[in-house]
C-alpha cells in the first residue's frame, strides 16, 4: 500500500469539480483507491508516501476513438473532405502496415506518446492486418496502457491495397481473436470500419460473432453528409444510419460510435435506449469540415458522451487539447444560438475527456474508492505568475488550456507509475 499527496482535482459529475488541497489518495496493494482524504489515520501515516507538494493530481485521459496506423500522417490532408481524405491519404497509409517491422516502429512511438500525454486508457482502431494488430496490442500493454483494440474489417470500398474478401476478413478475424488470449490489459473489440466498408454478409457475421464471444463493438456514424448519403445508397432498406448496425445486432450496450455529428431527436433516442457510447471528436470534425456535434443536447437527453482524438483526422494526440477543442466547438454552436446558447465549461470538458471514458471500463465518478488508480501529476510551476496566489481551480483551468508534455511529471495506470 502507498499514499499519494497533492492538490487533487476530481470530476465527480458532469461539470462538477471536487478540489482537495493538500489531500491524500491511499492505494491498496492492487493499485485500487482505498481512500481519498484530508487527513491520514495513524496506520496510513506509516505507509510509503509520494508527496507531490503543490502539484496537481488529475484524472488521466481516456481516448475513446483513434486510428493507430494513421499516427504517421498527423496534420496531412487537412484541406480535404472525409471521403477524399480517406482515399487520398488514409487508405494508402494503412496499407503500409502489412510490413510488421514498420508497424513495430510506429506503434512503439505511439504507445510512448500516449503515456507522455497522460492518456492511460484507449478504444482504438488498428488496420485490417492481423500481425500488425497484435504488435499494436503488445506495444500498448508494454507501455502501461489499458483498453480495447480492434482489427479493422473491410470487404468493400477500400481500394486495391486495403481490402479483404469476405472470406479473408472472417478467417483473419478469428485468427486474430485466438491470438489475443495472451494479453492482460488490452482486449479485442469488433471493428467494422463503417457501413460503406462492409457488406451486409460481413456485418451480419460480425454481429453474431460479437454476441457469441460477448465482445464490444466500435465503428463510425453520421460523421459527414456525403458519407450519410453513401450509406443510404448502399443500404436502401435502412432509413437511418444507425439501423445499418442495429439490423446486424451491433447496436447495443457499450457499442462505441464515433462522431454522431448530424443527428436528430429520433437518432438521439436510439442512442440513449441502447446505451450506445458517442465518441465526440471535435478536432477531426472541424479539420475535415464535417460539422459540430450537439454535445450538450446529447448529454441533456441522457446519451453517454466521451471524447476521442480521432488521429489523424484529428491533428492532436493530446487529450487536453481535444478537451479545449471540444469547448471551442461548443462555443461556436452557442454563438450560432444553437443548444440554448450555452457552451461547455472547462469542468464539463474535463469530465468528458476523463471520467466519462473511465466509466466505460467500470470506474465510478471522480476518484472513486475501489477503482483502479488512473491519474496524472501536473507541474505548472513554469507558468508566468499573475502576481498573486492562484487558486487550485484557476491553475487547473489554465493547465487544461496550456498543458504541455513537460508539465506531466508522473502518470499512473492501474495504480502503477508508468511515467515519472
C-alpha positions, 0 to 999 in steps of 0.5 A, spaced: 500 500 500 502 507 498 499 514 499 499 519 494 499 527 496 497 533 492 492 538 490 487 533 487 482 535 482 476 530 481 470 530 476 465 527 480 459 529 475 458 532 469 461 539 470 462 538 477 469 539 480 471 536 487 478 540 489 482 537 495 488 541 497 493 538 500 489 531 500 491 524 500 489 518 495 491 511 499 492 505 494 491 498 496 496 493 494 492 492 487 493 499 485 485 500 487 483 507 491 482 505 498 481 512 500 481 519 498 482 524 504 484 530 508 487 527 513 491 520 514 489 515 520 495 513 524 496 506 520 496 510 513 501 515 516 506 509 516 505 507 509 510 509 503 508 516 501 509 520 494 508 527 496 507 531 490 507 538 494 503 543 490 502 539 484 496 537 481 493 530 481 488 529 475 484 524 472 488 521 466 485 521 459 481 516 456 481 516 448 475 513 446 476 513 438 483 513 434 486 510 428 493 507 430 496 506 423 494 513 421 499 516 427 504 517 421 500 522 417 498 527 423 496 534 420 496 531 412 490 532 408 487 537 412 484 541 406 480 535 404 473 532 405 472 525 409 471 521 403 477 524 399 481 524 405 480 517 406 482 515 399 487 520 398 491 519 404 488 514 409 487 508 405 494 508 402 497 509 409 494 503 412 496 499 407 503 500 409 502 496 415 502 489 412 510 490 413 510 488 421 517 491 422 514 498 420 508 497 424 513 495 430 516 502 429 510 506 429 506 503 434 512 503 439 512 511 438 505 511 439 504 507 445 510 512 448 506 518 446 500 516 449 503 515 456 507 522 455 500 525 454 497 522 460 492 518 456 492 511 460 486 508 457 484 507 449 478 504 444 482 504 438 482 502 431 488 498 428 488 496 420 485 490 417 492 486 418 492 481 423 500 481 425 500 488 425 494 488 430 497 484 435 504 488 435 499 494 436 496 490 442 503 488 445 506 495 444 500 498 448 500 493 454 508 494 454 507 501 455 502 501 461 496 502 457 489 499 458 483 498 453 480 495 447 483 494 440 480 492 434 482 489 427 479 493 422 474 489 417 473 491 410 470 487 404 468 493 400 470 500 398 477 500 400 481 500 394 486 495 391 491 495 397 486 495 403 481 490 402 479 483 404 474 478 401 469 476 405 472 470 406 479 473 408 476 478 413 472 472 417 478 467 417 483 473 419 478 475 424 478 469 428 485 468 427 486 474 430 481 473 436 485 466 438 491 470 438 489 475 443 488 470 449 495 472 451 494 479 453 492 482 460 490 489 459 488 490 452 482 486 449 479 485 442 473 489 440 469 488 433 471 493 428 467 494 422 470 500 419 463 503 417 457 501 413 460 503 406 466 498 408 462 492 409 457 488 406 451 486 409 454 478 409 460 481 413 456 485 418 451 480 419 457 475 421 460 480 425 454 481 429 453 474 431 460 473 432 460 479 437 454 476 441 457 469 441 464 471 444 460 477 448 465 482 445 464 490 444 463 493 438 466 500 435 465 503 428 463 510 425 456 514 424 453 520 421 460 523 421 459 527 414 453 528 409 456 525 403 458 519 407 450 519 410 448 519 403 453 513 401 450 509 406 443 510 404 445 508 397 448 502 399 443 500 404 436 502 401 432 498 406 435 502 412 432 509 413 437 511 418 444 510 419 444 507 425 439 501 423 445 499 418 448 496 425 442 495 429 439 490 423 446 486 424 445 486 432 451 491 433 447 496 436 447 495 443 450 496 450 457 499 450 457 499 442 462 505 441 460 510 435 464 515 433 462 522 431 454 522 431 455 529 428 448 530 424 443 527 428 436 528 430 431 527 436 429 520 433 437 518 432 438 521 439 433 516 442 436 510 439 442 512 442 440 513 449 435 506 449 441 502 447 446 505 451 450 506 445 457 510 447 458 517 442 465 518 441 465 526 440 471 528 436 471 535 435 478 536 432 477 531 426 470 534 425 472 541 424 479 539 420 475 535 415 469 540 415 464 535 417 460 539 422 459 540 430 456 535 434 450 537 439 454 535 445 450 538 450 443 536 447 446 529 447 448 529 454 441 533 456 437 527 453 441 522 457 446 519 451 453 517 454 458 522 451 466 521 451 471 524 447 476 521 442 482 524 438 480 521 432 488 521 429 489 523 424 483 526 422 484 529 428 491 533 428 492 532 436 494 526 440 493 530 446 487 529 450 487 536 453 487 539 447 481 535 444 478 537 451 479 545 449 477 543 442 471 540 444 469 547 448 471 551 442 466 547 438 461 548 443 462 555 443 461 556 436 454 552 436 452 557 442 454 563 438 450 560 432 444 560 438 444 553 437 443 548 444 440 554 448 446 558 447 450 555 452 457 552 451 461 547 455 465 549 461 472 547 462 469 542 468 464 539 463 470 538 458 474 535 463 469 530 465 468 528 458 475 527 456 476 523 463 471 520 467 466 519 462 471 514 458 473 511 465 466 509 466 466 505 460 471 500 463 467 500 470 470 506 474 465 510 478 465 518 478 471 522 480 476 518 484 472 513 486 474 508 492 475 501 489 477 503 482 483 502 479 488 508 480 488 512 473 491 519 474 496 524 472 501 529 476 501 536 473 507 541 474 505 548 472 510 551 476 513 554 469 507 558 468 508 566 468 505 568 475 499 573 475 502 576 481 498 573 486 496 566 489 492 562 484 487 558 486 487 550 485 481 551 480 484 557 476 491 553 475 487 547 473 483 551 468 489 554 465 493 547 465 487 544 461 488 550 456 496 550 456 498 543 458 504 541 455 508 534 455 513 537 460 508 539 465 506 531 466 511 529 471 508 522 473 502 518 470 499 512 473 495 506 470 492 501 474 495 504 480 502 503 477 507 509 475 508 508 468 511 515 467 515 519 472 
